[in-house]
Amino acid sequence: MKQYLDLVQDILDNGSWQSNRTGTRTRSVPGAMMKFDLQQGFPAVTTKKLAFKSAIGELVGFFRGYRSAADFRTLGCKVWDQNANENAQWLANPYRIGADDLGPVYGVQWREWPAYKLIDSGEANGAARVADAVSRGYRQIGVVDKAEDGGSGILLYKAIDQLRQCLDAIIKDPGSRRILFHGWNWAQIEEMALPPCHLLYQFLVNQSQREISLCLYIRSNDVGLGTPFNLTEGAALLHLVGRLTGYAPRWFSYFIGDAHIYENHLGMLEEQLKRTPYAPPKLILSDRIPDHALTGKYEPEWLERVEPGDFSLEGYQHHAPLTAPMAV
């Protein structure tokens, strides 16, 4: 994890102090990148103990489309508790349903992206367009008046499973450069306890080598606490997608827009800079998860079937644990 320590050092050396919504200032740099060869090991931080079970629990919660901190807790992940129940802005938000509610956060966007079509019923091909939309899984939910011309439009809706669509595309069209999903929904940002930070995931398949890679773009990254979590989840996601589609995980590229260190995390990170990283561990997926490369059978329903215990690290050696408060 030398790349991680190099990023920390770069922020300390070249970053500038910034104020932000949390009230705890950050030292930040614009634009950062790390790239890991997963055939050389799993990108788990070793200069402190990684909260691996919590990170994997969160990822499994995303797979299931959870929007409640209580559901994440059942998976061994408590990182959403403060955002759900201690964020003053969210507590006063009219969209908050009640205790532990988070709104339509990551998993909802990944698995149930709200898609709408508004078709002008007065157009010559309006009926054909409605029929086409219905054939693609949309359903009519209403008629909308169009004040500008006095006409009306037919409103249709469907929930899109972006992650499932990615797996389908890897199987059917692995050469596509459009195998991606994202989480930024302008229409729902005000309905979330925390707008998404890790925004865009793109899968890239090397058919000749039977390898699959992932590019992840993160708009804003808490390098002290968030980066180790996000690296764990992104790499584990790539391993699982590779298992279900018959490809070996290879390159994991990690891009950050605003890479920052919170002021009250400086001590934790300065201590890590004094420590020598250990060799990376290996991620092991449970044998109960079907391997498409061996069976030839496509079983994407395992996105919902996996449990946190299906993921484990082999040969994980780490330094003593370090903690720091999360900014909310």
N, C-alpha and C positions, 0 to 999 in steps of 0.2 A: 504493500500500500504506500510505496514511496510517492506515487503520484498525488495521493491525498495530502500527505505532509508537504509536498512541494506547493500545492494549492494554498494550504494554510499559510506557509511562509510568504508566498506571493502577496496574499491579502495583507499580511502584517507589514510587509515591506513597501507595497505600492498602493494599498487601499487608501481611501479617504473616509473621514467620519461623516455619517449620514443620520439624519433623524427619520423616524418612521412612525407608523400608527401605534406601535406597542409602547412607546415612551422610553424604551431602552435603545440607545443609539447603536449603530453598527459601523464596523469598518468594512468597506465594500469595494469591489472592483467590478467593472462592467465586462462581461464576456469571459468565460472560462471553459475548459474542456479537459476531460480525461478519457482514455480509451484502454479497454482491458481485453486481453485475449483469454477467453474463458477456458480454453484448452490448457492454459497454464495455471489455472486455479480460480477460486471464487473470490471476488473483491470484498472480503470481509475486513473491516478495520481490525488491526492487531495491537495497536498501541494503547488500546483500552479494551475492555470486554464489550463485545457487540450484544445488544439486546435482540438476539436473533429470533427467539420465540415470539416476541412482541411484533417485530417487523413482519414475520411470516403470517402471524395472526391478522395483522392489518391487511396484508395482500389477499388473504383468503376472504376477508370481509368485503374487499373490493370485488372479488370474483362473484360474490353472492349479492352484490348490489345493496349492501347495508347502508342505512342512514341514521342509525341509532348508536350512541356510544355504549349502550347496554349490550347490544349485539356484538360489538367489537370486544367488550370485556369478556364475553363467553369464549372468545377465541384467544384469550390471554394478552390482549392489547388494551392498554389504558391511556394511550396517548391522546385520544379524542375527548377525554373526560373534561378537561379544562375548557376547550373550545365549545363544548356543548353546554356546560353549566356554570362557567365562571367568566365568560366573555361578555362584558357589560353591553356592548352594542348588539350582540346576538340575543341576549336576554330580553332586550327591549324591542326586538324585531317582530313585527306582526305575523311574519311567516313561520316563526318558531312554533312547533306544535305543542311542546311541553318538555319536561325533564328528559335529558339525554338526546333530544332530537338535534340533528345536525343539518337538516335540509338535504337537498339532492346532491350530495358530495360525490367524490370520485366514482364509486361503484355504480351509482345510479346513472351517471353520464356514460360510463363504459358499457353498461348492459341494457339501459333503457333510455337512450338518447331521444328526447321528444322532437319528432319531426312533423312539420305541418306543410300542407299545400293549400293554396287558395286559388281556385280555378274560376275564371269568369264564366258564369253560366250562359252569358249572351254571346260568347264567341262561337263561330261556326264549328270549331272542333272541340268545343267544351265538353260535350258528352263523351267523345272519344278519349279525351284526356282524363276525365273522371274514371272511365272504365279501365284505363291503363293503370291509374293510381290504385284502384281497388285490386287489380290483378297483382300488384306489387305489395299488397298487405295493408294498404291504407283503408280507413273506414271514414265515412262521412259523419261529422259530428255537429254540423250546423250550417246555416246560411247567413252570410254577412252582407249587410247593406254597404254599398259603395257610394258614398256621398258625392264623390266628384262627378259621377255621370248618372246617378240615379239607378244604376243597375245593382246586381247582387252577385256575390261570389259564393261558391261552395267550398266549405272548409273541411279538409280531411286531415287525419292524424294517424300516426303509428309510432310505436316505440322501437327504436333501432338498437339491436345488440351489436355494438361496434366491435367488441372483442371477438364474438363468434364470427362476424363477417371477416375478420382478419384470418382466423383459422381456415374458414371456407376458402378464402382467396389463396392461401398458401397451398392448399390441396389442389385447387382447380386452375389457378393461374399464378404459379410461383415466380414467374418472371416479371410480374407487375411491380411498378414503382409506386403503387397507390395502396399498399397494404399498411394502413395506419389507423389509429384512433386518437381522439383528443378529448379534453375535458372542459374547455372554456366555452361556456354558454352564456352570452350576454343577457339573455332573457331571464336567466335564473340566478345570476350572481348575487342579487340582493336577497335571495331565498336561502343562501348557504351560510353556515357558521364561519366557514373559511373558504374563500375562493381558491380554486385549485392552483397549486404551485407546479407540480409536474404535469405538463400540458399535453405534449405530443409524443407519441410512440410510433415509430416506423420500423417494420420488419423488412429485412432484405435477405433474399434467398440466393445462395450459390448452389445451383442445381448440380453442376458437375462434381463439386466436392461434397455434396449432401450436407451443407452447413447453412445455418441461419444466424443472422446478426440483428442487432437492435440498436437504433438511435433514439435517445431520449432527450427531449428539450425541457428544461425547467426554467420558468420565468424568474423565480426568486428562490434562493436556497440558503437555508441556515446551515452553514458548513460544519458547525460544531455538533449539532444534534441531527439535523435533517439529512445531510449528505450520507452518513453511514446507513441510515434507514433506506433511503432511496436507492443507493447502490445495491443493497441487499435485495430489495423488492424487484428492481429492474432485472437483475441477473437471474433471480429465481423465476420470474415470469418467462424470461427467454428459455431457460431450461425446460419449464413445463410445456411451453408452446412447441419447442423442438421435440419433446417426447411424444406429444399428441399428433404431430404432423410428420414425423419421420426424419428430422434433421438434427444434426449435432450442433449445439450452441457454440458460436465462435466469438465474434467481436461485439463488445458492448461499448458503444460510444455515448458519452455523457456530457451534454452541453448545458451551461448555466447562463442565464441572462444577468441577473444581479447575484453575484456570489458574495456572501457577507458573513462576518463573525460578530455576534452580539458582544457588547462590552463586558457583560458578566460571564462570558465564556472564555475570556482570554487566559485565565489561569489554567483551565482544563486543557486548552490547546497548546499552550506553552509547555506544559508538562509532557504532552505527547511528543512534541518536537525533540525532547531530550531522550526519548526512548527509541530503540532500534526495532524496526518492524520485523515480525516473524514471517516465515514462508506462508503463502496463502493456503487455506484449507481447500477441501473438495466438497462440492454440494452433492448429496445423495438423495435421489428421489425414491420413494417407496416402490417396491416391485409390484404393488397392487395397482399402480397407475399404468395403464396399458402403453406399450411402446410400439408406436405405429411402424417403426422400422423393422420390428420383428414380426408383428402380427399382420401387417398390411391392412388393418381394420381402422377406420377413422371413427373415433369416439369422442367428439368434442364436449359431450355432456359431462366429462370429467372436470371441466372448468368449475362446475358446481359441486362435484363430489369430493374434491380434494379436502383434506383436513390439515391443520398445522403440523400434525405429527408425521405427515408424508414427506416433510422436508427436514434434512439434518445435515450437519457439517461434520466431515471426517478430517481428523488431524488439525483441529482448530486450536492453535496455541496463541495466547494473548497475554498482555500485561495486566496489571491490576485495574479494577474498574475505576472510572471517573464519572462524576455526575455534575450537572449544571441545570439551572432552572430553565424551563421553556418560556419564551416570551409569547404572550397571548394578546 
